[in-house]
Amino acid sequence: MAMIIDYIDKIAREKKRDVIFVRFEGKQFELQDYKNYKERNELIAFLEHHGVGYQMCGDFAREDGWESYQGQLYIDLPYDMKNQQYNLVEDYLESEDGISKIEGVKFYYLPLAIAMQNAHHDEPGFWEKWAENF
């Protein structure tokens, strides 16, 4: 069944802040069977165990095409190194030098200023008009 999933830049604009999210990359994730990604399921269990909110999200919205959902997750925490829960998630995902601890799991930060480049996407009817002209 089709689902409507917000792009990460839209989430940033709605939250009015920088956001963090996770992508799953590499050969082990190429089948697009995201519900069976072991690493994704383990991350979700970790987030739920620690009371950290999350939701499915798409990558940064583009007007030159689209991709199917590949398991990306927005993590509902501010990008704030003084935030205890943020540090917990960062420590789970990355080593002190910023290298991913889990092969194929990439932890990203999207500044609100970059997300605002797509603010015109929020205008009523933008995507419907885009689809007509694609």
C-alpha positions as CSV (number, residue, x, y, z in Angstrom):
1,M,0.0,0.0,0.0
2,A,1.3,3.5,-0.8
3,M,2.3,5.7,2.0
4,I,2.9,9.5,2.2
5,I,6.2,10.1,4.0
6,D,7.6,13.5,4.7
7,Y,11.0,14.5,3.3
8,I,13.6,15.3,6.0
9,D,13.8,19.0,4.8
10,K,10.0,19.4,5.3
11,I,10.3,17.9,8.8
12,A,13.1,20.5,9.6
13,R,10.9,23.3,8.4
14,E,7.9,22.0,10.5
15,K,10.1,21.6,13.6
16,K,11.8,25.0,12.9
17,R,15.2,23.6,13.8
18,D,18.1,21.5,12.6
19,V,17.3,17.8,12.4
20,I,19.1,14.5,12.5
21,F,18.3,11.3,10.5
22,V,19.7,7.9,9.5
23,R,20.1,6.4,6.1
24,F,20.9,2.8,5.3
25,E,23.4,2.3,2.5
26,G,25.3,-0.5,1.0
27,K,24.8,-3.9,-0.6
28,Q,23.0,-5.3,2.5
29,F,20.3,-2.7,2.0
30,E,19.8,-2.8,-1.8
31,L,16.7,-5.0,-1.7
32,Q,14.5,-2.2,-0.4
33,D,13.0,-4.6,2.1
34,Y,13.5,-2.0,4.9
35,K,11.3,-3.9,7.4
36,N,13.8,-6.7,7.5
37,Y,16.9,-4.6,7.9
38,K,18.5,-6.1,11.0
39,E,20.4,-2.8,11.7
40,R,17.3,-0.7,11.3
41,N,15.2,-2.9,13.6
42,E,18.0,-2.9,16.2
43,L,18.2,0.9,16.0
44,I,14.4,1.2,16.4
45,A,14.5,-1.1,19.4
46,F,17.3,1.1,20.9
47,L,15.4,4.3,20.3
48,E,12.2,2.9,21.8
49,H,14.0,1.5,24.8
50,H,15.4,5.0,25.5
51,G,12.2,6.9,24.8
52,V,13.5,8.6,21.7
53,G,10.9,9.5,19.1
54,Y,11.4,8.7,15.4
55,Q,9.5,8.5,12.2
56,M,10.0,7.4,8.6
57,C,11.3,10.1,6.3
58,G,12.5,10.6,2.8
59,D,15.8,12.1,1.8
60,F,16.1,15.8,1.0
61,A,13.4,16.6,-1.5
62,R,14.4,17.0,-5.2
63,E,12.5,18.3,-8.1
64,D,14.4,16.3,-10.7
65,G,13.1,12.9,-9.7
66,W,12.2,10.7,-6.8
67,E,13.2,7.5,-5.1
68,S,11.3,4.8,-3.2
69,Y,11.5,4.7,0.5
70,Q,14.6,2.9,1.7
71,G,14.1,2.8,5.5
72,Q,15.3,6.3,6.4
73,L,14.5,7.5,9.9
74,Y,14.1,11.0,11.3
75,I,15.2,11.0,14.9
76,D,13.2,13.4,17.0
77,L,16.0,15.1,18.9
78,P,17.6,18.4,18.4
79,Y,21.2,18.5,17.1
80,D,22.6,19.5,20.5
81,M,25.7,18.0,21.9
82,K,24.6,19.1,25.4
83,N,21.5,17.0,25.1
84,Q,21.9,13.7,27.0
85,Q,19.6,11.7,24.6
86,Y,21.3,13.1,21.6
87,N,24.7,12.0,23.0
88,L,23.2,8.6,23.7
89,V,22.1,8.2,20.1
90,E,25.3,9.6,18.7
91,D,27.4,7.2,20.8
92,Y,25.3,4.3,19.6
93,L,25.8,5.2,15.9
94,E,29.3,6.7,15.7
95,S,32.7,6.5,17.2
96,E,34.3,9.5,18.8
97,D,36.0,10.4,15.5
98,G,32.6,10.4,13.6
99,I,33.0,7.1,11.9
100,S,29.9,4.9,11.7
101,K,30.0,2.0,14.2
102,I,27.5,0.0,12.2
103,E,28.4,-0.8,8.6
104,G,25.9,0.8,6.2
105,V,24.2,3.0,8.8
106,K,24.8,6.6,8.2
107,F,24.0,9.4,10.7
108,Y,23.2,12.8,9.2
109,Y,22.6,16.3,10.3
110,L,20.5,18.7,8.2
111,P,20.7,22.4,9.2
112,L,17.4,24.3,9.0
113,A,19.1,26.9,6.8
114,I,19.6,24.2,4.1
115,A,16.1,22.9,4.6
116,M,14.7,26.4,4.0
117,Q,16.1,26.2,0.4
118,N,13.0,24.0,-0.3
119,A,10.5,26.2,1.5
120,H,8.6,26.8,-1.8
121,H,7.7,23.1,-1.7
122,D,5.3,23.9,1.2
123,E,3.1,26.2,-0.9
124,P,-0.4,24.7,-1.4
125,G,-0.5,22.6,-4.6
126,F,3.2,22.7,-5.3
127,W,3.7,18.9,-5.6
128,E,0.5,18.4,-7.5
129,K,1.6,21.0,-10.1
130,W,5.1,19.5,-10.2
131,A,3.6,16.0,-10.9
132,E,1.6,17.4,-13.8
133,N,4.7,18.9,-15.4
134,F,7.1,16.1,-14.7
